[in-house]
Amino acid sequence: MKKIAFVAAALAAALVVTGGTAEAAKKRARVVVTPPAPAYTWWNFWGVRDPRLDASNTVVGAGAAGAYYAIRHDRGHKFWSSGGGGTYVGTSAACAAVSPIVGTIVTQRELTQREVFISTANCFVPVVGGWAMNYWFDYYGWDQPKAPPRGRRG
């Protein structure tokens, strides 16, 4: 058994070492800035600014909620019984992993950091999570362009 573990570890180390270099610096990504949405229209329910992304968040969130209730029902729990914390965390983590992927496929572009954070927060705390992330990004200015560093004079 120790030999198999050693061979697996050696194979994993060899695969890590033989990996190619990253080419992110060579490619120039086109930056997409979505215009601000009007205050809470029907499609701005989740807090995102793209209606296609809002629809994908709704579908993925509904799928995660359905999976949660299906797992709970399969284990014999009643609809609002206690003891579903692990199931909630598992389905929320799955939703957080799948939501940006589906959003990228639906919008046919790379998502902004704000959109990914909003999609992830909506998986753990629906609606309120997206609003909190929007407030956080607006307050701290994470997605605002940074001022160029000022050089020394002299």
C-alpha positions in Angstrom: 0.0 0.0 0.0 2.9 2.3 0.8 4.4 1.7 -2.7 1.1 2.7 -4.4 0.9 5.9 -2.4 4.6 6.7 -3.2 4.1 6.1 -6.9 0.9 8.2 -6.9 2.7 11.1 -5.1 5.7 10.8 -7.5 3.4 10.9 -10.5 1.5 13.9 -9.1 4.8 15.7 -8.5 6.0 14.9 -12.1 2.8 16.3 -13.5 3.2 19.5 -11.6 6.8 20.0 -12.6 6.1 19.3 -16.3 3.3 21.8 -16.6 3.6 24.5 -19.2 4.1 28.2 -18.6 1.1 30.5 -18.2 0.3 32.6 -21.3 -1.9 35.2 -19.5 0.6 38.0 -20.1 0.7 37.3 -23.9 -3.1 37.6 -24.3 -4.9 40.9 -24.1 -8.5 40.4 -22.8 -11.1 42.9 -23.9 -12.5 44.6 -20.9 -16.3 44.7 -20.8 -17.9 47.3 -18.6 -21.6 46.8 -18.1 -23.6 50.0 -17.7 -25.3 50.6 -14.4 -28.7 49.2 -14.1 -31.8 51.3 -13.3 -32.7 50.9 -9.6 -34.1 47.4 -9.1 -35.9 46.6 -12.3 -37.6 43.2 -12.7 -34.4 41.7 -14.0 -32.1 43.3 -11.4 -33.5 41.2 -8.6 -30.2 39.5 -7.9 -28.1 42.7 -8.1 -26.3 41.9 -11.3 -26.4 44.3 -14.2 -26.8 41.9 -17.1 -30.3 40.3 -17.6 -28.8 37.1 -19.1 -26.6 36.7 -16.1 -29.6 37.3 -13.8 -31.5 34.6 -15.6 -28.6 32.1 -15.3 -28.2 32.9 -11.6 -32.0 32.3 -11.1 -31.8 28.9 -12.9 -28.7 27.7 -11.1 -30.0 28.9 -7.7 -33.3 27.1 -8.3 -31.4 24.0 -9.2 -29.4 24.1 -6.0 -32.5 24.7 -4.0 -34.2 21.8 -5.7 -31.2 19.6 -5.0 -31.2 20.6 -1.4 -34.8 19.6 -0.9 -34.4 16.4 -3.0 -31.5 15.3 -0.8 -33.4 16.2 2.4 -36.5 14.4 1.2 -34.5 11.3 0.3 -33.1 11.1 3.8 -36.6 11.1 5.3 -36.6 14.6 6.8 -39.7 16.7 6.7 -39.8 20.0 4.8 -38.7 22.3 7.6 -37.0 19.9 10.0 -33.6 20.6 11.6 -30.4 18.9 10.7 -29.7 20.1 7.1 -26.6 22.2 7.7 -24.2 20.0 5.8 -26.7 19.6 2.9 -27.1 23.4 2.8 -23.3 24.0 2.7 -22.8 21.3 0.0 -25.5 22.5 -2.3 -24.5 26.1 -1.8 -20.9 25.3 -2.6 -21.9 23.4 -5.7 -24.1 26.4 -6.8 -21.1 28.8 -6.1 -18.9 26.6 -8.4 -21.4 26.2 -11.2 -22.9 29.7 -11.3 -19.9 31.6 -12.7 -19.4 28.8 -15.3 -23.0 28.9 -16.5 -22.9 32.7 -16.4 -19.8 32.8 -18.7 -21.4 30.4 -21.1 -24.7 32.3 -21.2 -23.2 35.8 -21.6 -20.4 34.6 -24.0 -17.8 36.8 -22.3 -15.5 36.7 -19.3 -17.4 37.8 -16.1 -16.1 40.7 -14.1 -15.0 40.2 -10.5 -18.1 41.9 -9.2 -20.4 39.6 -11.2 -18.6 36.5 -9.9 -18.7 37.6 -6.3 -22.4 38.5 -6.6 -23.2 35.1 -8.2 -21.3 33.3 -5.4 -22.9 35.3 -2.6 -26.4 34.7 -4.1 -25.8 31.0 -3.8 -25.2 31.2 0.0 -27.7 33.9 0.9 -30.2 34.5 -1.9 -30.9 38.1 -2.9 -29.4 39.6 0.2 -25.9 38.2 -0.7 -25.9 40.0 -4.1 -27.0 43.2 -2.5 -24.3 43.0 0.1 -21.6 42.3 -2.5 -22.8 45.3 -4.6 -22.7 47.5 -1.6 -19.2 46.1 -0.7 -17.8 46.8 -4.2 -19.3 50.3 -4.3 -18.0 51.1 -0.8 -14.5 49.8 -1.2 -14.2 50.5 -4.9 -12.6 47.1 -5.9 -13.7 47.3 -9.5 -12.7 51.0 -9.9 -9.5 51.8 -11.9 -6.5 52.3 -9.8 -4.5 55.5 -10.0 -1.1 55.2 -11.5 1.7 55.2 -8.9 3.4 58.6 -8.5 7.1 58.6 -9.1 9.7 60.4 -7.1 10.7 63.8 -8.3 14.3 64.7 -8.1 
